[in-house]
Amino acid sequence: MQVKGDFMGDSQMDLLLKPAYKLAELVRQKKLSSVELIDLTFRKLSIENPNLNAVIATRKSAALLEANQLQDTGQPFLGVPILLKGLGQSLKGEPETYGNRLFKTAIANSTNNYVRALQKAGFIVIGQTNFPEFGFKNITDAKIFGPAHNPWNLNYQPGGSSGGAAAAVAAGILPLAAGNDGGGSIRIPASWSGTIGLKPTRGRVPTGPIDWRSWQGASVNFALTRSVADTALLLDALQTVQPAAVFQVPLILDGFFKNLVVPATKTVIGYTAESPVGTPVSAAAKQAVADAVAFLNSQGFATSPIKLPTNGVELMKSYYLMNEAETAAMFANLQQLLGRSLTRNDMEPLAWALYQTGKNVSAAKYSQSLNSWDAAAYQMAELHKKYPVILTPTTATVAPLVNQPLVNQENLSRMEHAEELTVNEQQQLIWNQWLPSLKLSPFTQQANLTGAPAISLPTEITSSGLPLGIQLTAGKGQEQLLLQFATLFEKEGQLKFLHPTNFTD
């Protein structure tokens, strides 16, 4: 394939380092066709994916057919290829495995509203990215797919659960990939893989038509990028108010892209590098926050150390309880569908332990856990009155090694026999088995529970040569403020990527 016109002399692969909206401009100007762009992406994928295991399914023939039938109606991402996350982003006729052996050959029988919105924005879906079973982990290691690898260093994880998406974007396979975030699943891999990762306000982007309250609204679909403008334009394309939606947020009528300006210096930033659950934070993560504070001060912003008003440990316990109950409900439905009882051989040990524990979660306990989310949302809304933006590390450390065990053998054995434990023992087991993972990434979950927007920005490269992100959080509906600060960091050269974005035509 020879790219035509102005790009005959350029390195063709460098085209994929342009922001997605720039690629759409080239397609619109007929300097590059969508077919050529998809071909080029698959060439890059064939080079990178054998090492990364970031992409688990492709649809090249269907994508090329859609590209050939493409019509320009002003779509912001006209003809740009995109990878969906293999979980929670259904496309009719494509795999829908949940990362679980029972669904290994399952095919989606409908397309969900989020994916429809991506297609309406002009994207051409070319495949699916890797993730852990049911999205339960902050790493990507589903047994049926194998682990994903970090393009900065293949010995390390890219993160999870949107780990395949992060690896693909970081490696320069494409400028934007879809992900979702139920406890940090966009922001954690963004930190560990060196990309931009926004979790929008609960209710901002399309949900349904089947799943309207994924993880009781904690989980939100969006994407990982290497360009603030791409992030803003995508939010413009996706923002919606759905009459049937459980959670809703008012539209930003001016849009986000048009207001990508440096924020007013009157904005006061509160910051902390203290783990919300009292776990250790690495010197590198603390330094990332200190460097960001120094940068903001140099730009004329006032910053102040703060202490979060929420009870982080109790919030995490309520989050785990939700996971348990939702897992039990999911498997109860599956049992009816299969017409048989499920066994531990049908799933990985974590899913089995959550399933067995969730059977014993009472309606009263479940209701209380959700009430605690609302109480935390109020506390944070009060804090944001004084500090519109709050700065923390995204993750407490750099990425773990691919072969690093995050569950010890004793807990693994207890998980496999969770049905034999008492109710209290089950609850303690879930806390214990997740604690090593929580220590790596204790900062992201709160925004999911309160419904607030949060963004991870790739501002640090540590002495080990691995990236590390900072997290900015704002009040509900305030993505514009986060994007303006992201613009400031980007404009001043503070964002660090493995393959720097090429903005030139």
C-alpha positions in Angstrom: 0.0 0.0 0.0 1.3 3.4 -1.0 -0.2 6.4 0.8 -0.9 9.0 -1.8 -0.4 12.7 -2.2 1.6 14.7 0.4 2.7 11.6 2.3 4.7 9.7 -0.3 8.0 10.8 1.2 6.9 10.4 4.9 7.4 7.4 7.1 3.9 5.8 6.6 3.8 4.5 10.2 4.3 8.1 11.5 0.8 8.9 10.1 -0.6 6.8 13.0 1.0 9.1 15.5 -1.3 11.9 14.4 -4.3 12.7 16.5 -7.4 10.9 15.3 -9.1 14.2 14.4 -6.1 15.1 12.2 -6.4 11.7 10.4 -10.1 12.5 9.9 -9.2 15.8 8.3 -6.8 14.0 5.9 -9.6 11.6 4.9 -12.1 14.4 4.4 -9.5 16.3 2.2 -9.0 13.1 0.2 -5.3 13.1 1.0 -5.7 9.7 2.6 -8.5 7.2 2.3 -10.1 5.3 5.1 -9.2 2.1 3.4 -5.5 3.1 3.2 -5.6 4.1 6.9 -7.1 0.8 7.9 -4.5 -1.1 5.9 -1.7 0.9 7.5 -3.2 0.2 11.0 -3.3 -3.5 10.3 0.3 -3.4 9.1 1.4 -1.7 12.4 -0.8 -4.2 14.3 1.0 -7.1 12.7 4.3 -5.7 13.9 3.4 -4.8 17.4 0.7 -7.2 18.6 2.7 -10.5 18.6 4.7 -8.9 21.5 1.9 -7.0 23.1 -1.1 -9.3 22.9 -3.1 -6.1 23.1 -5.7 -7.1 20.4 -7.7 -10.3 20.7 -10.0 -10.1 17.7 -10.1 -8.3 14.4 -12.6 -7.6 11.6 -10.5 -6.4 8.7 -12.8 -7.4 5.9 -15.9 -5.9 7.5 -14.0 -2.7 8.4 -12.7 -2.3 4.8 -16.2 -2.8 3.5 -17.5 -0.1 5.8 -14.7 2.2 4.8 -15.5 1.7 1.1 -19.1 2.7 1.8 -18.2 5.7 4.0 -20.0 8.9 3.3 -18.9 12.3 4.6 -21.7 13.9 6.7 -19.4 16.0 8.8 -18.4 13.2 11.3 -15.5 14.4 13.5 -13.7 11.1 13.2 -14.5 10.4 9.6 -13.0 7.0 8.5 -10.7 6.7 11.5 -10.1 3.1 12.7 -10.9 2.3 16.4 -10.5 -0.7 18.6 -13.3 -1.5 21.0 -12.6 -3.0 24.4 -13.7 -6.6 24.4 -15.9 -6.1 27.4 -19.0 -3.9 27.7 -18.8 -2.6 24.1 -21.0 -4.9 22.1 -21.0 -4.9 18.3 -23.5 -7.2 16.6 -21.8 -10.2 15.0 -18.5 -9.8 16.9 -17.2 -11.8 19.9 -18.7 -11.1 23.3 -16.6 -13.3 25.5 -16.4 -11.5 28.9 -12.9 -13.0 29.1 -14.6 -16.2 30.4 -14.3 -19.8 29.2 -18.1 -20.2 29.1 -18.4 -17.4 26.5 -15.3 -18.2 24.5 -17.2 -18.6 21.3 -20.1 -16.2 22.1 -21.2 -13.6 19.5 -23.0 -10.4 20.3 -26.6 -10.3 18.9 -26.9 -6.5 19.1 -24.9 -3.3 19.1 -25.0 -1.2 22.3 -25.6 2.5 22.3 -22.1 3.5 23.1 -20.7 1.7 20.0 -23.5 3.1 17.9 -22.4 6.6 19.0 -18.8 5.8 18.0 -19.9 4.7 14.6 -22.1 7.8 14.2 -19.0 9.9 15.0 -17.3 8.3 11.9 -15.1 5.6 13.5 -14.6 2.3 11.7 -14.3 -0.6 14.2 -11.4 -2.8 13.4 -11.3 -5.2 16.4 -11.3 -5.7 20.1 -8.6 -5.3 22.8 -7.5 -7.5 25.7 -8.9 -7.3 29.2 -9.1 -9.5 32.4 -12.0 -11.9 33.0 -15.2 -9.8 33.6 -13.0 -6.7 34.1 -12.4 -7.4 37.7 -8.6 -6.6 37.8 -6.3 -3.6 37.4 -4.1 -5.9 35.2 -4.9 -7.7 32.0 -4.5 -11.4 32.3 -7.6 -13.4 31.3 -6.7 -17.1 31.1 -8.5 -17.5 27.7 -6.4 -14.7 26.1 -3.1 -14.6 28.0 -1.5 -11.5 29.5 -1.1 -8.2 27.7 2.3 -6.6 27.7 3.5 -3.0 28.2 5.1 -1.4 25.1 7.5 0.6 27.3 8.9 -2.7 28.6 7.4 -6.0 27.6 8.2 -7.6 31.0 5.6 -5.3 32.6 1.8 -5.1 32.6 0.1 -2.3 30.7 -2.6 -2.3 33.4 -6.3 -3.1 33.4 -8.9 -3.6 32.9 -8.6 -1.6 29.6 -5.0 -2.8 29.3 -5.1 -3.9 25.7 -6.5 -0.5 24.7 -3.7 1.3 26.6 -1.0 -0.8 25.1 -2.3 -0.3 21.6 -2.5 3.5 21.9 0.9 3.7 23.7 2.6 1.6 21.0 1.3 3.9 18.2 -0.9 1.3 16.6 -3.7 3.9 16.5 -4.3 7.3 18.3 -7.4 6.4 20.2 -8.9 3.2 21.5 -12.2 2.6 23.4 -12.1 1.6 27.1 -14.3 1.6 30.1 -13.7 2.5 33.8 -15.5 0.9 36.7 -12.8 1.6 39.3 -9.9 3.1 37.4 -9.9 0.8 34.4 -9.1 3.6 32.0 -7.0 5.7 34.3 -4.8 2.9 35.7 -3.6 1.6 32.3 -3.2 5.3 31.2 -0.8 5.8 34.1 1.1 2.6 33.6 1.2 2.8 29.7 1.7 6.6 29.3 -1.5 7.7 27.7 -4.3 10.2 28.5 -7.3 8.5 30.2 -10.5 10.3 31.0 -13.4 8.9 33.0 -16.4 11.2 32.3 -19.1 12.1 34.7 -21.6 9.4 35.4 -24.4 9.8 32.9 -22.3 11.8 30.4 -22.0 9.2 27.6 -24.5 6.7 26.2 -25.6 3.6 28.0 -28.1 0.9 27.2 -30.2 -0.4 25.6 -29.7 -3.5 27.8 -27.3 -2.4 30.6 -28.4 1.0 32.0 -26.5 1.0 35.3 -23.3 -0.9 34.9 -22.0 -1.6 38.4 -24.7 0.7 39.7 -23.3 3.5 37.6 -19.7 3.1 38.7 -18.6 1.9 35.3 -18.5 4.3 32.3 -17.4 3.9 28.7 -14.9 6.2 27.1 -11.4 6.0 25.6 -7.6 6.3 25.9 -5.8 8.8 23.7 -2.5 10.6 23.1 -4.2 14.0 22.4 -6.2 16.3 24.6 -8.1 17.5 21.5 -9.1 14.0 20.6 -10.3 13.5 24.2 -12.4 16.7 24.0 -13.8 16.0 20.5 -14.8 12.5 21.5 -16.6 13.8 24.5 -18.4 16.3 22.2 -19.4 13.4 20.0 -20.6 11.2 22.8 -22.2 13.5 25.3 -25.9 12.8 25.5 -29.1 13.0 27.6 -31.0 9.8 27.3 -34.7 9.8 28.5 -34.4 6.2 29.6 -31.0 6.6 31.3 -30.9 6.0 35.1 -28.1 8.7 35.5 -28.1 12.0 33.5 -26.0 15.1 33.4 -26.8 18.3 31.5 -25.3 18.8 28.1 -22.4 21.3 27.6 -23.9 23.2 24.8 -20.7 25.0 23.7 -18.9 21.7 23.5 -15.6 20.7 25.0 -13.3 21.1 22.1 -14.2 24.8 21.4 -13.2 25.6 25.0 -9.7 24.0 25.2 -8.1 27.1 26.6 -5.7 27.5 29.5 -7.8 27.7 32.7 -8.1 30.9 34.8 -5.3 31.2 37.4 -8.0 31.9 40.0 -8.7 28.1 40.1 -7.2 26.7 43.3 -5.9 23.1 43.2 -5.9 20.9 46.2 -3.4 18.1 46.2 -2.4 15.0 48.2 -0.2 12.0 47.7 -1.6 10.1 50.7 -3.3 6.9 49.8 -7.1 7.0 50.6 -6.8 3.6 52.2 -3.6 4.2 54.2 -1.4 2.0 52.0 2.2 3.0 51.0 2.8 5.4 48.1 6.1 5.1 46.1 8.6 8.0 46.1 8.1 8.2 42.3 4.4 8.8 42.6 4.9 11.4 45.3 7.5 13.0 43.0 5.0 13.1 40.2 2.6 15.1 42.3 5.4 17.4 43.6 6.5 18.0 40.0 3.0 18.8 38.9 2.5 21.2 41.9 5.7 23.0 41.0 4.6 23.3 37.4 1.2 24.6 38.3 2.8 27.2 40.7 5.1 28.3 37.9 2.1 28.9 35.8 0.5 31.2 38.5 -1.9 28.7 40.1 -2.4 28.5 43.8 -2.0 25.0 45.3 -2.7 23.7 48.7 -2.2 20.4 50.5 -5.4 18.7 51.5 -6.8 15.7 53.2 -9.7 13.9 51.6 -12.8 14.0 53.8 -14.0 10.5 52.8 -13.5 7.2 54.5 -11.5 5.4 51.9 -11.4 2.0 53.6 -15.2 1.9 54.1 -15.8 3.1 50.5 -13.6 0.3 49.2 -15.5 -2.2 51.3 -18.8 -0.9 49.8 -17.3 -1.1 46.4 -16.3 -4.7 46.9 -19.7 -5.6 48.3 -21.2 -4.1 45.1 -18.9 -6.3 43.0 -19.9 -9.4 45.0 -23.7 -8.7 44.6 -23.5 -7.8 41.0 -21.5 -10.9 40.2 -24.0 -13.1 42.0 -26.8 -11.6 40.0 -24.9 -12.0 36.8 -24.3 -15.7 37.4 -27.8 -16.3 38.7 -29.0 -15.1 35.2 -26.5 -17.3 33.5 -27.5 -20.4 35.4 -31.1 -19.9 34.2 -29.8 -19.5 30.7 -27.7 -22.6 30.8 -30.2 -24.7 32.8 -27.5 -25.9 35.2 -25.6 -24.9 38.3 -22.2 -23.2 37.8 -19.0 -24.7 39.2 -15.6 -23.3 40.0 -14.4 -24.8 36.7 -16.5 -22.4 34.8 -14.5 -19.3 35.8 -11.3 -18.0 37.3 -10.9 -18.1 41.1 -11.7 -14.4 41.7 -15.0 -14.6 39.9 -15.9 -17.8 41.8 -15.1 -16.1 45.2 -17.1 -13.0 44.3 -20.0 -15.2 43.2 -20.0 -17.2 46.4 -19.7 -14.2 48.6 -22.3 -12.3 46.7 -24.9 -15.0 47.4 -24.7 -13.9 51.0 -25.0 -10.1 50.5 -28.3 -9.0 52.0 -30.5 -6.4 50.4 -30.0 -4.2 53.4 -26.2 -4.3 53.2 -26.4 -3.6 49.5 -28.6 -0.6 50.0 -26.3 0.7 52.8 -23.3 0.4 50.5 -24.8 2.5 47.8 -25.9 5.1 50.4 -22.3 5.4 51.4 -21.4 6.3 47.8 -24.0 9.2 47.9 -22.6 10.4 51.2 -19.1 10.5 49.8 -20.4 12.3 46.7 -21.7 15.0 49.0 -18.5 15.3 50.9 -16.5 15.7 47.7 -18.9 18.2 46.3 -18.4 20.3 49.4 -14.6 20.0 49.0 -14.8 21.0 45.4 -16.4 24.3 46.4 -13.0 25.3 47.7 -10.8 23.2 45.4 -12.4 22.9 42.0 -9.6 20.5 41.0 -7.9 17.9 43.1 -4.5 16.5 42.2 -3.3 13.0 43.3 -1.1 10.3 41.8 -3.1 8.1 39.4 -1.4 5.0 40.7 0.8 4.5 43.8 3.6 2.8 41.8 4.7 2.0 38.3 3.2 -1.1 36.6 3.8 -4.5 38.0 5.7 -7.2 36.2 3.6 -9.5 34.0 4.6 -12.5 36.1 4.2 -10.7 39.5 1.7 -12.7 41.7 -0.9 -10.4 43.1 -2.6 -13.1 45.1 -0.7 -15.4 47.5 -1.2 -19.2 47.4 -3.1 -19.3 50.6 -5.7 -16.8 49.4 -5.9 -18.4 46.0 -6.8 -21.8 47.6 -9.4 -20.1 49.8 -10.9 -18.4 46.8 -11.3 -21.7 45.1 -13.2 -23.0 48.1 -15.0 -19.8 49.0 -18.4 -21.6 49.3 -17.0 -23.4 52.4 -16.3 -20.1 54.3 -18.5 -18.2 56.7 -20.1 -14.9 55.6 -17.5 -12.9 57.5 -14.7 -15.1 56.3 -15.8 -14.5 52.7 -15.9 -10.8 53.1 -12.4 -10.7 54.7 -11.1 -13.0 51.9 -12.2 -10.6 49.2 -10.5 -7.7 51.0 -7.3 -9.7 51.6 -7.0 -11.1 48.0 -7.5 -7.6 46.4 -5.2 -5.8 48.8 -2.0 -6.3 46.9 -3.7 -4.9 43.8 -5.3 -2.1 45.7 -1.9 -1.0 47.0 -0.8 -0.5 43.5 -3.8 1.8 42.6 -5.7 3.1 45.5 -6.5 6.6 44.1 -8.9 5.9 41.2 -12.0 4.2 42.7 -13.5 7.1 44.6 -14.4 9.0 41.4 -16.3 6.0 40.2 -18.3 5.8 43.4 -19.1 9.5 43.6 -19.8 9.8 39.8 -17.2 12.6 39.4 -15.0 13.0 36.3 -11.3 12.3 36.6 -8.4 12.3 34.1 -4.9 10.7 34.2 -2.1 12.6 32.4 1.2 11.0 31.5 3.6 13.5 33.2 6.4 11.3 34.6 9.0 8.8 33.4 10.6 7.2 36.3 14.2 6.2 36.8 13.2 2.7 35.8 12.1 4.0 32.4 8.4 3.4 33.0 5.6 6.0 32.9 3.6 7.2 35.8 0.5 9.4 35.6 -1.1 12.1 37.8 -4.8 12.3 38.3 -7.0 15.4 38.3 -10.5 15.2 39.7 -13.3 17.8 39.5 -16.9 18.1 40.5 -19.7 16.4 38.6 -20.2 17.8 35.1 -16.8 19.6 35.2 -14.9 17.7 32.5 -14.2 21.1 30.8 -12.1 22.2 33.7 -10.1 18.9 33.6 -9.6 19.3 29.9 -8.4 22.8 30.2 -5.8 21.8 32.8 -4.8 18.9 30.5 -4.4 21.5 27.7 -2.1 23.5 29.9 0.1 20.5 30.6 0.1 19.5 26.9 0.8 23.0 25.6 3.8 23.4 28.0 5.3 20.0 27.0 4.6 18.3 30.3 3.0 15.2 28.7 5.3 12.3 28.0 4.5 9.5 25.5 6.5 6.6 24.3 5.7 7.8 20.7 5.1 11.5 20.8 2.0 12.7 18.9 2.7 14.2 15.5 0.4 17.2 15.1 1.8 18.4 11.8 0.0 17.9 8.5 
